[in-house]
Amino acid sequence: MNKVQQLSSFQRTLPLLPLEQYWNEMIIAFDQSPLGKMKKALPLQELAESLDLATFQKGPDCIFSPSGKVALMFLKNYAGVSDEKLIEQLNGNIQYQLFCNILIPFDSPLTNAKIVSQIRCELASKMSINKLQKCLADHWRPYLSDTDRMTVDASCYESHVRYPTDVKLLWEACVWDL
């Protein structure tokens, strides 16, 4: 026979904090998360400047700031998902939004998954590897030691791997007379 329990004895309560206090606690939690630590380690504003990204004064407002566009590309790599999944996760994940410096309202989520591809193409057209590499090296130089040394990986691997398909195997069986 099951024992009857009062609902209040095992029910969890949802604390309703003032919005400002809740927001401050959320920012602190984001800063301590792996994604927040990654954002602190990346010079997003400097990367955007080295890509010559600017906020346009004419036309409709862009959802992403210049540094937010760069952050979105790092986020895509971090999440490891398609453009459509990234937009879906961006709509529902406040930490992803904080990483990209945006806040998407619940009642009007992003629906255009092509925006990720458009931003990727924009960044690719303006990218200079030497400028970006210098920007990252300058930012990370204080944290690096032994910068006068280089480590090289000497692992070996097969470079001409042949992938057998059904047609190749059938052809080889006919030609080799096994």
C-alpha positions as CSV (number, residue, x, y, z in Angstrom):
1,M,0.0,0.0,0.0
2,N,1.3,3.4,-1.0
3,K,1.7,6.1,1.6
4,V,0.0,9.4,0.8
5,Q,2.3,12.4,1.0
6,Q,1.6,16.0,0.9
7,L,2.6,17.7,-2.3
8,S,4.4,20.5,-0.4
9,S,6.8,18.1,1.3
10,F,8.6,17.1,-1.9
11,Q,7.7,20.0,-4.2
12,R,10.6,22.3,-5.1
13,T,10.1,26.0,-5.0
14,L,11.2,28.5,-7.6
15,P,12.8,31.5,-6.0
16,L,11.6,34.7,-7.6
17,L,14.5,37.2,-7.3
18,P,14.3,40.8,-8.4
19,L,15.3,40.9,-12.1
20,E,18.4,42.9,-11.5
21,Q,19.7,40.5,-8.8
22,Y,18.9,37.5,-11.0
23,W,20.7,39.1,-14.0
24,N,23.8,39.9,-11.9
25,E,23.9,36.3,-10.6
26,M,23.5,35.0,-14.1
27,I,26.4,37.1,-15.3
28,I,28.6,35.8,-12.5
29,A,27.6,32.2,-13.3
30,F,28.4,32.8,-17.0
31,D,31.8,34.3,-16.2
32,Q,32.7,31.1,-14.2
33,S,31.5,28.7,-16.8
34,P,33.8,27.2,-19.5
35,L,32.2,29.4,-22.2
36,G,32.6,32.5,-20.0
37,K,36.3,31.6,-19.4
38,M,36.8,31.2,-23.2
39,K,35.2,34.6,-23.8
40,K,37.6,36.2,-21.4
41,A,40.6,34.5,-23.2
42,L,39.6,35.7,-26.6
43,P,40.3,39.3,-27.8
44,L,37.0,39.5,-29.7
45,Q,36.9,43.3,-30.0
46,E,40.5,43.4,-31.3
47,L,39.8,40.6,-33.7
48,A,36.8,42.5,-35.1
49,E,38.9,45.6,-35.5
50,S,41.6,43.6,-37.3
51,L,38.9,42.3,-39.7
52,D,37.8,45.9,-40.3
53,L,34.3,45.1,-39.1
54,A,32.2,48.2,-38.4
55,T,28.7,48.9,-37.3
56,F,26.8,50.3,-40.3
57,Q,25.0,53.6,-39.8
58,K,22.6,53.1,-42.7
59,G,20.1,50.3,-43.3
60,P,18.5,48.0,-40.7
61,D,20.2,47.4,-37.4
62,C,22.3,44.2,-37.4
63,I,21.5,41.7,-34.7
64,F,25.2,41.0,-34.0
65,S,27.8,43.6,-33.2
66,P,31.2,43.3,-34.9
67,S,32.7,41.4,-31.9
68,G,29.5,39.4,-31.7
69,K,30.0,38.2,-35.3
70,V,33.5,37.0,-34.4
71,A,32.1,35.4,-31.2
72,L,29.4,33.6,-33.2
73,M,32.1,31.9,-35.4
74,F,34.0,30.7,-32.2
75,L,30.6,29.5,-30.8
76,K,29.9,27.5,-34.0
77,N,33.2,25.7,-33.6
78,Y,32.6,25.3,-29.8
79,A,29.1,23.8,-30.3
80,G,30.1,21.7,-33.3
81,V,26.6,21.8,-34.8
82,S,25.1,22.9,-38.1
83,D,24.0,26.5,-38.8
84,E,20.3,25.6,-38.2
85,K,21.1,23.9,-34.8
86,L,23.3,26.8,-33.8
87,I,20.5,29.3,-34.3
88,E,18.1,26.9,-32.4
89,Q,20.6,26.6,-29.5
90,L,21.3,30.3,-29.6
91,N,17.6,31.1,-29.2
92,G,17.3,28.9,-26.1
93,N,20.6,29.1,-24.4
94,I,21.3,32.3,-22.4
95,Q,25.0,31.5,-22.1
96,Y,25.3,31.3,-25.9
97,Q,23.6,34.7,-26.1
98,L,25.9,36.3,-23.5
99,F,28.9,34.9,-25.4
100,C,27.7,36.7,-28.5
101,N,26.7,39.9,-26.7
102,I,23.0,39.6,-27.7
103,L,19.7,39.0,-25.9
104,I,17.1,37.4,-28.0
105,P,13.5,38.0,-26.8
106,F,11.4,34.9,-26.1
107,D,8.6,36.1,-28.3
108,S,10.7,36.8,-31.4
109,P,13.5,34.2,-31.8
110,L,15.9,34.2,-34.7
111,T,14.5,32.1,-37.6
112,N,17.0,32.9,-40.4
113,A,19.7,30.2,-40.1
114,K,21.4,31.7,-43.2
115,I,22.7,34.5,-41.0
116,V,25.5,32.3,-39.7
117,S,26.6,31.5,-43.3
118,Q,26.3,35.2,-44.2
119,I,28.5,36.3,-41.3
120,R,31.0,33.5,-42.1
121,C,31.2,34.7,-45.7
122,E,31.6,38.3,-44.5
123,L,34.5,37.4,-42.2
124,A,36.1,35.2,-44.8
125,S,36.1,38.0,-47.4
126,K,37.9,40.4,-44.9
127,M,40.2,37.9,-43.2
128,S,44.0,38.3,-43.2
129,I,45.6,35.4,-41.4
130,N,48.7,37.5,-40.6
131,K,46.6,40.2,-38.9
132,L,44.6,37.8,-36.9
133,Q,47.6,35.8,-35.9
134,K,49.4,38.9,-34.7
135,C,46.3,40.0,-32.8
136,L,46.0,36.7,-31.0
137,A,49.8,36.5,-30.3
138,D,49.9,40.0,-28.9
139,H,46.9,39.2,-26.6
140,W,48.3,35.9,-25.4
141,R,52.0,36.8,-25.2
142,P,51.9,37.6,-21.4
143,Y,50.6,34.1,-20.7
144,L,53.1,32.2,-22.8
145,S,56.4,30.9,-21.6
146,D,59.4,29.6,-23.6
147,T,58.4,31.5,-26.7
148,D,61.8,31.0,-28.2
149,R,61.2,27.2,-28.5
150,M,59.2,25.2,-30.9
151,T,57.7,21.7,-30.5
152,V,57.1,19.5,-33.5
153,D,55.0,16.5,-33.8
154,A,56.8,13.6,-35.5
155,S,54.0,11.2,-35.8
156,C,53.7,9.2,-39.1
157,Y,50.6,8.2,-40.9
158,E,49.5,6.7,-44.2
159,S,49.0,9.4,-46.7
160,H,47.7,7.4,-49.6
161,V,44.8,5.4,-48.0
162,R,42.6,3.7,-50.5
163,Y,39.0,3.3,-49.5
164,P,37.5,0.1,-50.9
165,T,34.1,0.4,-52.4
166,D,31.9,-2.5,-53.7
167,V,32.8,-1.6,-57.3
168,K,36.5,-1.5,-56.6
169,L,36.4,-4.9,-54.8
170,L,34.4,-6.5,-57.6
171,W,36.8,-5.1,-60.2
172,E,39.8,-6.3,-58.3
173,A,38.3,-9.8,-57.9
174,C,37.8,-10.0,-61.7
175,V,41.2,-8.6,-62.6
176,W,43.3,-10.6,-60.0
177,D,41.6,-13.9,-60.7
178,L,41.4,-14.9,-57.1
